[in-house]
């Protein structure tokens, strides 16, 4: 049986990243993959995760052995795939990924080193949010800088408005990680970990990765804007409309150009 996903056309969806949120223009909706078998879906999720690590490496999101990204297994939904401990993001292949169970044990993978920062974060999130397929947390520079201010991001652009009323602040040093952190996410797309950085969740690797990259850029943009003046916010109504119109599909869609580019440049990640 072929390992390639079967593509089925999906209905059109409006764009959410429009300059004028009151007059959306329909955009073409490329098909999302539908799989012939659970093995094909597992391979696909692992390849997307390996690609996300390669992209994160190029964007400078790696800091030593810190940082992790998970994707739930499509069959054993109380298991998830993640990066092996102390492995360069820029060299990770799909075959390098490690399978953990919800007891924090390695079930599959060529390593005996359990990433404790990984298990304490991802297991509670995946347990308490059955809708979450993937979660990303790395130590990106602008996310860390913004998180030290103890403030939510403002809706300064269409991209940052995606997080309007959909992210929260949590002090992991004061309150710990684990289930307290997972509960702090609530129904949000992202969490600003005070003095720590960014955490995003999604219904696909694609969505979680896109949200992380976009939030990092939003933090960078606001830091730059505030360095030279007092930035003007998008008003509440328009920011709320943009945030509400953003759906998991849009996160998936916005990741596709990045995925296509990294696979073309580094095809070995699919192995």
C-alpha positions as CSV (number, residue, x, y, z in Angstrom):
1,X,0.0,0.0,0.0
2,X,1.3,3.5,-0.8
3,X,2.6,5.6,2.0
4,X,1.3,8.8,0.3
5,X,-1.8,10.4,1.8
6,X,-5.0,10.6,-0.3
7,X,-6.1,14.2,-0.8
8,X,-9.8,15.1,-0.8
9,X,-11.0,18.6,-1.7
10,X,-12.4,20.7,1.1
11,X,-14.9,23.5,1.0
12,X,-13.6,27.0,0.7
13,X,-12.9,29.0,3.9
14,X,-12.4,32.8,4.4
15,X,-9.0,34.2,5.0
16,X,-8.4,35.4,8.6
17,X,-5.3,37.4,8.0
18,X,-6.9,40.3,6.2
19,X,-6.1,44.0,6.5
20,X,-9.8,44.7,6.6
21,X,-11.5,42.1,8.8
22,X,-15.0,43.4,8.1
23,X,-14.8,42.5,4.4
24,X,-13.2,39.1,4.1
25,X,-12.4,37.7,0.6
26,X,-12.8,34.0,0.1
27,X,-9.5,32.2,-0.6
28,X,-8.8,28.9,-2.3
29,X,-8.6,26.1,0.2
30,X,-6.1,23.4,-0.8
31,X,-7.0,19.9,0.4
32,X,-5.9,18.6,3.7
33,X,-4.6,15.0,3.7
34,X,-6.9,12.0,4.4
35,X,-5.0,8.8,5.0
36,X,-5.5,5.2,3.8
37,X,-4.1,3.7,7.0
38,X,-3.1,4.7,10.5
39,X,0.5,3.9,9.6
40,X,0.4,6.5,6.8
41,X,-1.0,9.1,9.2
42,X,1.7,8.3,11.8
43,X,4.4,8.6,9.2
44,X,2.9,11.9,8.0
45,X,2.7,13.4,11.5
46,X,6.3,12.4,12.2
47,X,7.5,13.9,9.0
48,X,5.7,17.1,9.8
49,X,7.3,17.2,13.2
50,X,10.8,16.6,11.9
51,X,10.2,19.4,9.4
52,X,9.1,21.7,12.2
53,X,12.3,21.0,14.1
54,X,14.4,21.8,11.0
55,X,12.5,25.1,10.5
56,X,12.9,26.0,14.2
57,X,16.6,25.4,13.9
58,X,16.9,27.7,10.9
59,X,15.0,30.4,12.9
60,X,17.3,30.1,15.8
61,X,14.8,28.7,18.3
62,X,17.2,26.1,19.7
63,X,19.0,26.7,23.0
64,X,21.2,23.9,24.2
65,X,19.2,20.8,25.2
66,X,16.1,22.9,26.0
67,X,12.9,23.0,23.9
68,X,10.5,20.3,22.8
69,X,7.7,19.7,20.4
70,X,5.2,16.9,20.6
71,X,2.6,15.2,18.4
72,X,0.0,12.7,19.5
73,X,0.1,9.3,18.0
74,X,-3.0,8.8,15.7
75,X,-3.6,5.2,17.0
76,X,-2.3,5.1,20.6
77,X,-3.7,8.5,21.6
78,X,-2.2,8.2,25.0
79,X,1.2,8.2,23.4
80,X,3.1,11.0,21.7
81,X,6.2,11.5,19.5
82,X,8.8,14.1,20.5
83,X,12.5,15.0,19.9
84,X,15.2,12.9,21.4
85,X,17.0,14.5,24.3
86,X,20.2,16.5,23.5
87,X,19.8,16.2,19.8
88,X,20.3,19.1,17.3
89,X,17.0,20.3,15.9
90,X,18.7,20.8,12.6
91,X,19.6,17.1,12.2
92,X,16.3,15.5,13.3
93,X,14.7,13.0,10.9
94,X,11.3,11.4,11.2
95,X,13.0,8.1,12.2
96,X,14.8,9.8,15.1
97,X,11.7,10.8,17.0
98,X,10.9,9.2,20.3
99,X,7.6,7.7,21.4
100,X,6.5,8.4,25.0
101,X,3.5,7.0,26.9
102,X,1.5,9.0,29.4
103,X,3.6,7.5,32.2
104,X,6.6,9.3,30.9
105,X,8.3,6.2,29.6
106,X,10.1,5.8,26.3
107,X,8.2,3.1,24.3
108,X,10.1,3.5,21.0
109,X,13.3,5.3,20.0
110,X,17.0,4.9,19.8
111,X,17.7,6.6,23.2
112,X,17.5,5.8,26.8
113,X,17.5,9.4,28.0
114,X,14.1,10.7,29.1
115,X,13.6,14.4,28.5
116,X,12.0,15.4,31.8
117,X,11.2,18.9,30.7
118,X,9.3,17.3,27.9
119,X,7.2,14.8,29.9
120,X,6.3,17.3,32.7
121,X,4.9,19.7,30.1
122,X,3.4,17.6,27.3
123,X,1.7,14.8,29.1
124,X,-0.6,17.0,31.2
125,X,-1.5,19.1,28.1
126,X,-2.3,16.1,26.0
127,X,-4.2,14.5,28.8
128,X,-6.4,17.5,29.6
129,X,-6.9,18.8,26.1
130,X,-8.1,15.8,23.9
131,X,-8.5,18.3,21.0
132,X,-4.8,19.1,21.1
133,X,-2.7,17.0,18.6
134,X,0.6,19.0,19.0
135,X,2.3,21.3,21.4
136,X,5.5,23.4,20.9
137,X,7.8,25.1,23.4
138,X,11.3,26.3,22.7
139,X,13.4,29.1,24.0
140,X,13.1,31.7,21.2
141,X,14.7,35.1,21.9
142,X,11.8,37.5,21.4
143,X,9.3,35.3,23.1
144,X,11.6,35.2,26.2
145,X,12.2,38.9,26.1
146,X,8.5,39.7,25.9
147,X,7.5,37.2,28.5
148,X,9.7,39.0,31.0
149,X,7.3,42.0,30.8
150,X,4.4,40.1,32.3
151,X,2.0,41.5,29.7
152,X,-0.2,40.0,27.0
153,X,0.6,40.8,23.4
154,X,-1.4,43.7,21.9
155,X,-3.3,43.4,18.6
156,X,-1.0,45.5,16.6
157,X,-1.4,43.6,13.4
158,X,-3.6,41.0,11.8
159,X,-1.1,38.3,12.8
160,X,-0.9,39.3,16.4
161,X,-4.7,39.7,16.5
162,X,-4.9,35.9,16.0
163,X,-3.9,35.7,19.7
164,X,-6.3,38.4,20.9
165,X,-8.2,36.9,23.9
166,X,-6.7,33.5,22.9
167,X,-3.5,33.6,25.0
168,X,-2.7,33.9,28.7
169,X,0.2,34.5,31.1
170,X,1.5,31.9,33.5
171,X,4.3,32.0,36.0
172,X,5.9,28.5,35.8
173,X,8.6,29.5,38.3
174,X,6.0,30.4,40.9
175,X,3.4,27.8,40.2
176,X,5.4,25.0,38.5
177,X,4.5,23.1,35.3
178,X,2.5,19.9,35.1
179,X,-1.2,20.0,35.4
180,X,-1.3,23.5,36.8
181,X,0.3,24.8,33.7
182,X,-2.0,22.7,31.5
183,X,-5.1,24.1,33.2
184,X,-3.7,27.6,32.7
185,X,-3.9,27.1,29.0
186,X,-7.6,26.6,29.2
187,X,-9.1,26.9,25.7
188,X,-6.3,29.2,24.5
189,X,-4.0,28.8,21.5
190,X,-0.9,29.9,23.4
191,X,0.6,30.6,26.8
192,X,3.2,33.2,27.7
193,X,5.4,31.6,30.3
194,X,6.6,34.5,32.4
195,X,10.4,34.9,32.2
196,X,10.5,31.7,30.2
197,X,9.0,32.0,26.7
198,X,6.2,30.8,24.4
199,X,4.0,27.7,24.3
200,X,1.5,27.0,21.5
201,X,-0.9,24.2,20.9
202,X,-2.8,23.0,17.8
203,X,-4.9,20.4,16.1
204,X,-1.9,19.5,13.9
205,X,1.9,19.9,14.0
206,X,1.3,22.5,11.3
207,X,-1.0,24.7,13.4
208,X,1.2,24.5,16.5
209,X,4.3,25.3,14.6
210,X,2.8,28.2,12.6
211,X,1.3,29.7,15.8
212,X,4.7,29.5,17.6
213,X,6.5,31.2,14.7
214,X,3.8,33.8,14.3
215,X,3.7,34.6,18.1
216,X,7.5,34.9,18.2
217,X,7.3,37.4,15.3
218,X,4.5,39.3,17.0
219,X,6.6,39.6,20.2
220,X,9.5,40.9,18.0
221,X,7.3,43.4,16.2
222,X,5.8,44.8,19.5
223,X,9.2,45.1,21.1
224,X,10.4,47.0,18.0
225,X,7.3,49.2,17.9
226,X,7.5,50.1,21.6
227,X,11.2,50.9,21.3
228,X,10.5,53.8,19.1
229,X,7.1,55.0,20.3
230,X,3.6,54.1,21.4
231,X,2.1,51.7,18.9
232,X,-1.6,52.0,17.9
233,X,-3.7,48.9,18.5
234,X,-6.3,47.4,16.2
235,X,-9.7,48.2,17.9
236,X,-11.4,45.5,20.0
237,X,-14.1,44.7,17.4
238,X,-11.8,44.1,14.5
239,X,-9.2,42.2,16.7
240,X,-11.9,40.0,18.1
241,X,-13.2,39.2,14.6
242,X,-9.8,38.3,13.3
243,X,-9.2,36.1,16.4
244,X,-12.6,34.3,16.1
245,X,-12.2,33.7,12.4
246,X,-8.9,32.0,12.8
247,X,-9.5,28.2,12.7
248,X,-7.1,25.2,12.9
249,X,-7.3,24.9,9.1
250,X,-5.7,28.4,8.7
251,X,-2.8,27.4,10.9
252,X,-2.3,24.3,8.9
253,X,-2.5,26.3,5.6
254,X,0.0,28.9,6.7
255,X,2.6,26.3,7.5
256,X,2.5,24.6,4.1
257,X,4.9,27.0,2.3
258,X,7.5,26.6,5.1
259,X,7.1,22.8,5.0
260,X,7.4,22.7,1.2
261,X,10.6,24.9,1.4
262,X,12.3,22.8,4.1
263,X,11.6,19.5,2.4
264,X,12.9,20.8,-0.9
265,X,16.1,22.0,0.8
266,X,16.5,19.1,3.3
267,X,14.7,16.0,2.0
268,X,16.5,13.7,4.3
269,X,14.2,14.9,7.2
270,X,11.5,12.6,5.8
271,X,13.5,9.4,6.3
